[in-house]
Amino acid sequence: MLTDAGIREAQRAQDLTIDPFSEGNLDSASYDCRVGNEAFVSGADEIIDVANKGLVIIEPGEFAMLVTRETVRCGPQIAAQLGLDSRYARQGLVLLSGPQIDPGFTGVLIVRVTNLAPRRITLAFEAPFLTVQFFRLDRPVEKPYSGSRQGQTGLGPADLEELAHPESPTLGGMVKSLSALASDVGALNESVARLEGSVSRLSWVIPLLVAFGIGVMAIIVAIK
């Protein structure tokens, strides 16, 4: 595993590139990538312009795809592993993406997360959220990465298609449905409680009315 000095050295040797690089995001044995310009949340109709909006809001149960501010290039002798920043993990955010960056990969990182907390989670533009650990292999790989993600610069149609299926219920939609159902049940319970209160009041009001009526009739009979 590369230390902070090892990451700097790998960059100087052009075995590794992190662009733009921020010294403040370099930890003792990792680098924290930041929230980038784009994001997409399940149930949304379009890509979120995070740079303009300033933040990404992930509701309870929702899935999201986040793009890193940095472009990462790993040489044929460098691999990396991904992990969610502990601040967001403690809030209930879970990383769903594969844990490895293959040797030879170049591009921004697109990661998938889901909010398992009972409250919304907010990520600000350029907030450090993804911890990347780099490893130097014992020798360069014979087959550097050359898959469909090579050179990616942002979210594409294939990414959006994964979360944009209105006919498929999402966890977030189910959470909202259950919340609405709970609200309806609560309102029904309140109505039943009010009805029970009304019946309870009638149980002693009716006898009083009957007694009053009998008394009036008695008075009328006595007068006659």
C-alpha positions in Angstrom: 0.0 0.0 0.0 1.3 3.5 -0.8 1.8 6.0 2.0 1.2 9.7 1.5 4.9 10.0 0.4 4.5 7.0 -1.9 1.4 8.6 -3.6 3.4 11.8 -4.2 6.3 9.8 -5.6 4.1 7.8 -7.9 2.6 11.0 -9.2 6.0 12.5 -9.9 7.0 9.3 -11.7 3.7 9.4 -13.6 2.8 5.9 -12.4 -0.3 7.5 -10.9 -2.3 10.6 -11.7 -4.9 12.3 -9.6 -6.3 15.4 -11.3 -7.0 17.9 -9.8 -4.8 17.0 -6.8 -5.4 18.6 -3.4 -2.7 18.2 -0.7 -5.5 18.7 1.9 -7.2 15.5 0.7 -4.1 13.4 1.0 -4.1 11.2 4.2 -1.4 9.1 5.6 -2.1 6.1 3.4 -5.0 7.2 1.1 -6.5 10.0 -0.9 -10.1 11.4 -0.4 -11.8 12.0 -3.7 -14.5 14.8 -3.7 -18.1 15.0 -4.9 -17.9 16.1 -8.6 -20.1 18.0 -11.0 -22.8 15.4 -11.6 -25.0 13.0 -9.7 -28.2 11.1 -10.3 -30.7 9.9 -7.8 -33.3 7.2 -8.3 -36.7 8.6 -9.1 -35.2 11.7 -10.7 -35.9 12.8 -14.2 -32.5 14.2 -15.1 -28.8 14.5 -14.0 -28.2 16.8 -11.1 -25.9 19.7 -11.8 -24.1 19.5 -8.5 -21.6 22.3 -9.2 -24.5 24.7 -9.8 -26.9 23.4 -7.2 -24.2 23.0 -4.6 -25.3 19.7 -3.1 -26.9 16.3 -3.6 -29.8 15.2 -1.4 -30.4 11.4 -1.0 -33.7 10.6 0.7 -34.1 7.5 2.9 -34.1 4.4 0.8 -33.0 6.2 -2.3 -30.1 5.1 -4.6 -27.7 7.5 -6.1 -24.7 7.6 -8.5 -22.0 10.1 -7.6 -19.1 11.2 -9.9 -15.8 12.2 -8.4 -14.3 15.6 -9.0 -10.9 13.9 -9.7 -9.9 12.0 -12.8 -7.7 9.0 -11.7 -5.2 7.2 -13.8 -3.5 4.1 -12.6 -0.4 2.8 -14.4 0.0 -0.9 -15.2 1.7 -1.4 -11.9 -0.8 0.5 -9.7 -4.2 -0.8 -8.4 -6.6 0.9 -5.9 -9.4 0.1 -3.5 -12.4 2.2 -2.7 -14.1 2.9 0.5 -16.8 5.4 1.7 -15.6 8.2 4.0 -16.5 7.1 7.5 -18.4 10.4 8.1 -21.1 9.3 5.6 -20.9 5.6 6.6 -21.8 6.6 10.1 -24.8 8.5 8.8 -26.2 5.4 7.1 -24.8 5.8 3.5 -23.6 2.4 2.0 -21.2 2.0 -0.9 -22.6 -0.4 -3.6 -19.9 -0.2 -6.2 -17.1 -2.6 -6.8 -14.1 -2.1 -4.5 -11.2 -2.1 -7.0 -9.7 0.2 -9.6 -7.8 -2.0 -12.1 -4.3 -1.2 -13.3 -4.4 0.8 -16.5 -7.8 2.5 -15.7 -8.2 6.2 -16.6 -11.3 8.3 -15.9 -13.5 9.8 -13.2 -14.9 7.4 -10.7 -18.6 6.7 -10.7 -19.8 5.1 -7.5 -23.3 3.9 -6.4 -24.6 4.5 -2.9 -27.8 4.0 -1.0 -29.2 5.7 2.0 -30.2 3.2 4.7 -30.8 5.9 7.3 -34.3 7.1 8.4 -33.4 10.6 7.4 -32.0 12.4 4.3 -28.2 12.6 3.7 -26.7 15.6 2.1 -23.4 15.8 0.2 -22.0 19.1 -0.7 -20.2 19.8 -3.9 -16.4 19.0 -3.6 -16.9 17.4 -0.2 -14.5 14.5 0.4 -16.6 11.3 0.4 -14.6 8.5 -1.2 -11.4 7.1 0.3 -9.0 5.6 -2.2 -6.1 3.4 -1.2 -3.4 2.7 -3.8 -1.2 -0.4 -4.2 2.0 -1.0 -6.1 2.0 -4.4 -7.7 5.1 -6.6 -7.7 5.2 -6.2 -11.5 3.2 -4.4 -14.3 0.2 -6.4 -15.4 0.2 -8.0 -18.8 -3.4 -6.9 -19.6 -4.1 -3.3 -18.4 -7.7 -2.3 -18.1 -9.5 -1.6 -21.4 -13.1 -2.0 -20.6 -16.2 0.1 -21.3 -15.4 2.5 -18.4 -12.0 3.5 -19.8 -11.7 7.3 -20.3 -15.2 8.0 -18.8 -15.7 11.7 -18.0 -19.2 11.6 -16.4 -22.5 9.8 -16.3 -23.7 8.2 -19.6 -27.0 6.7 -20.8 -26.1 3.2 -19.5 -25.6 4.6 -16.0 -28.9 6.4 -16.0 -30.8 3.4 -17.4 -29.8 1.5 -14.2 -31.9 3.8 -12.0 -34.5 5.2 -14.4 -37.0 2.4 -14.6 -40.4 3.8 -13.4 -42.1 0.5 -13.6 -39.7 -1.0 -11.1 -40.4 0.0 -7.4 -37.4 1.4 -5.7 -36.6 1.1 -2.0 -37.1 4.8 -1.6 -40.5 4.6 -3.2 -41.5 1.7 -0.9 -40.3 3.7 2.1 -42.4 6.7 1.1 -45.4 4.4 0.5 -45.0 2.8 3.9 -44.7 6.3 5.5 -47.9 7.4 3.7 -49.7 4.2 4.8 -48.5 4.8 8.4 -49.8 8.3 8.2 -53.2 7.1 6.9 -53.4 4.5 9.7 -52.6 7.1 12.2 -55.4 9.4 10.9 -57.8 6.4 10.9 -56.9 5.7 14.6 -57.5 9.3 15.5 -60.9 9.2 13.8 -61.8 6.0 15.6 -60.7 7.5 18.9 -62.9 10.6 18.3 -65.8 8.3 17.4 -65.3 6.3 20.6 -65.3 9.5 22.5 -68.5 10.6 20.9 -70.2 7.2 21.6 -69.0 7.4 25.2 -70.5 10.9 25.6 -73.8 9.7 24.1 -73.9 6.8 26.6 -74.7 9.2 29.4 -76.3 12.1 27.4 -79.1 9.8 26.1 -80.2 8.6 29.5 -80.3 12.2 30.7 -82.4 13.2 27.7 -84.8 10.3 28.3 -85.1 11.2 32.0 -85.7 14.8 31.1 -88.4 13.8 28.6 -90.1 11.6 31.2 -90.0 14.4 33.7 -91.6 16.9 31.2 -94.3 14.4 30.4 -95.0 13.8 34.1 -95.3 17.6 34.6 -97.8 17.9 31.7 -99.9 15.0 33.0 -99.9 16.5 36.5 -101.1 19.9 35.1 -103.9 18.3 33.2 
